Amino acid sequence: MSADYQVQHDVAIITLSNPPVNGLGLSTRLGFVDGLQKALADERVKAIVVTGAGGGVGREIAIMMAKAGAKVIIADLNAEAGERVAKALGANAKAVATDVANADSVNAMVKACVDAFGTPDIVINNAGTTHKNQPMLQVDEKTFDRMF
């Protein structure tokens, strides 16, 4: 697994070669990290948005980006968790409470990035949601709409 990084039409693209057929294995995760490291080496990359960055994988990605010198928006539905991560990362991080399922919230997140650090060069869409473990046909419509 390897990753290719390039910029097309002012959009950073990380392409994983030979991704596994059945799921995201260790090689995919390592390829993703390799792609991010290549992107960070590009002097044009200055501002990064990471959704779901209040904890877990998103938090670790945000930490890696900040340590590499990027300015990072810590976007998370849990405002307190986002603030904790941003505070730990210092002046090059800003927490923005964001519900990625709400267009107005996403627009406010982008505006916060532009105001604080400039136009986002990379957006890592890590946030997600799911329903409780149950048969799909038992998921109510409101929950289904929130997931998809």
C-alpha positions as CSV (number, residue, x, y, z in Angstrom):
1,M,0.0,0.0,0.0
2,S,1.3,3.4,-0.9
3,A,-0.2,6.9,-1.3
4,D,0.1,9.5,-3.9
5,Y,-0.4,13.2,-3.1
6,Q,-1.2,15.8,-5.7
7,V,-3.0,19.1,-6.1
8,Q,-5.6,19.4,-8.9
9,H,-7.6,22.6,-9.3
10,D,-6.4,23.8,-5.9
11,V,-7.7,20.6,-4.2
12,A,-5.4,18.3,-2.4
13,I,-6.0,14.7,-3.4
14,I,-4.6,11.7,-1.5
15,T,-4.9,8.5,-3.5
16,L,-4.3,5.1,-2.0
17,S,-2.9,2.5,-4.4
18,N,-3.9,-1.1,-4.2
19,P,-6.6,-0.6,-1.4
20,P,-7.8,-3.9,0.1
21,V,-11.0,-5.3,-1.3
22,N,-12.7,-6.1,2.0
23,G,-12.2,-3.4,4.6
24,L,-9.7,-0.9,5.8
25,G,-6.7,-2.9,7.0
26,L,-3.5,-1.7,8.5
27,S,-2.0,-1.1,5.1
28,T,-4.8,1.3,4.2
29,R,-4.3,3.2,7.4
30,L,-0.6,3.4,6.9
31,G,-1.2,4.5,3.3
32,F,-3.5,7.3,4.5
33,V,-0.9,8.5,7.0
34,D,1.7,8.4,4.2
35,G,-0.6,10.5,2.0
36,L,-1.1,13.0,4.8
37,Q,2.6,13.3,5.4
38,K,3.2,14.0,1.7
39,A,0.5,16.6,1.8
40,L,2.0,18.3,4.9
41,A,5.4,18.5,3.0
42,D,3.6,20.7,0.4
43,E,4.2,24.3,1.4
44,R,0.8,25.3,0.0
45,V,-0.9,23.3,2.7
46,K,-1.5,25.6,5.7
47,A,-5.1,25.1,7.1
48,I,-6.7,21.7,7.7
49,V,-10.1,20.8,9.0
50,V,-10.6,17.5,10.8
51,T,-14.2,16.5,11.6
52,G,-14.7,14.2,14.6
53,A,-11.5,15.5,16.1
54,G,-12.7,15.7,19.7
55,G,-11.6,12.1,20.2
56,G,-10.4,8.8,18.7
57,V,-9.0,8.7,15.2
58,G,-9.9,12.3,14.4
59,R,-8.1,13.5,17.5
60,E,-5.0,11.6,16.6
61,I,-5.1,12.9,13.0
62,A,-5.4,16.5,14.3
63,I,-2.5,16.0,16.7
64,M,-0.3,14.6,13.9
65,M,-1.2,17.5,11.6
66,A,-0.5,20.1,14.3
67,K,2.8,18.6,15.2
68,A,3.8,18.8,11.5
69,G,3.1,22.5,11.6
70,A,-0.4,22.8,10.2
71,K,-3.1,25.0,11.5
72,V,-6.0,22.8,12.4
73,I,-9.7,23.2,12.9
74,I,-10.9,20.7,15.5
75,A,-14.5,20.2,14.4
76,D,-16.7,18.0,16.6
77,L,-20.3,17.7,17.7
78,N,-19.0,17.5,21.3
79,A,-17.8,21.1,21.9
80,E,-16.1,20.4,25.2
81,A,-14.1,17.5,23.7
82,G,-13.1,19.7,20.8
83,E,-12.0,22.5,23.2
84,R,-9.9,20.1,25.2
85,V,-8.0,19.0,22.0
86,A,-7.6,22.5,20.7
87,K,-6.3,23.7,24.1
88,A,-3.7,20.9,24.2
89,L,-2.5,21.8,20.7
90,G,-2.1,25.5,21.3
91,A,-2.4,28.5,19.1
92,N,-2.4,26.6,15.8
93,A,-5.6,24.8,16.7
94,K,-9.2,26.1,17.0
95,A,-12.2,24.2,18.2
96,V,-15.5,24.6,16.3
97,A,-18.7,22.8,17.5
98,T,-19.9,21.2,14.3
99,D,-22.8,18.9,13.3
100,V,-21.7,17.5,10.0
101,A,-25.3,16.5,9.3
102,N,-26.3,20.2,9.3
103,A,-25.4,22.4,6.3
104,D,-25.5,25.6,8.4
105,S,-23.2,24.1,11.0
106,V,-20.8,23.0,8.2
107,N,-20.9,26.4,6.6
108,A,-20.1,28.0,10.0
109,M,-17.2,25.6,10.5
110,V,-15.7,26.6,7.1
111,K,-16.2,30.3,7.9
112,A,-14.4,29.7,11.3
113,C,-11.5,28.2,9.4
114,V,-11.3,31.0,6.9
115,D,-11.5,33.6,9.6
116,A,-8.8,31.9,11.8
117,F,-6.4,30.3,9.4
118,G,-7.5,31.0,5.8
119,T,-9.2,28.7,3.2
120,P,-9.0,25.1,4.2
121,D,-6.4,23.3,2.1
122,I,-7.4,19.8,3.4
123,V,-10.6,18.6,4.9
124,I,-10.6,15.2,6.6
125,N,-14.1,14.0,6.9
126,N,-13.7,11.7,9.9
127,A,-17.0,12.3,11.8
128,G,-19.8,9.8,11.5
129,T,-22.7,8.4,13.3
130,T,-24.6,5.1,13.4
131,H,-27.7,3.5,14.9
132,K,-27.9,1.1,17.8
133,N,-27.1,-2.4,16.9
134,Q,-30.4,-3.7,15.4
135,P,-31.7,-4.9,12.1
136,M,-31.7,-2.2,9.5
137,L,-35.4,-2.6,8.8
138,Q,-36.1,-1.6,12.4
139,V,-34.2,1.7,12.2
140,D,-36.7,4.6,12.3
141,E,-36.8,7.1,9.4
142,K,-35.3,10.0,11.4
143,T,-32.3,8.0,12.5
144,F,-31.9,6.7,9.0
145,D,-31.9,10.2,7.6
146,R,-29.3,11.3,10.1
147,M,-27.0,8.5,9.2
148,F,-27.2,8.9,5.4
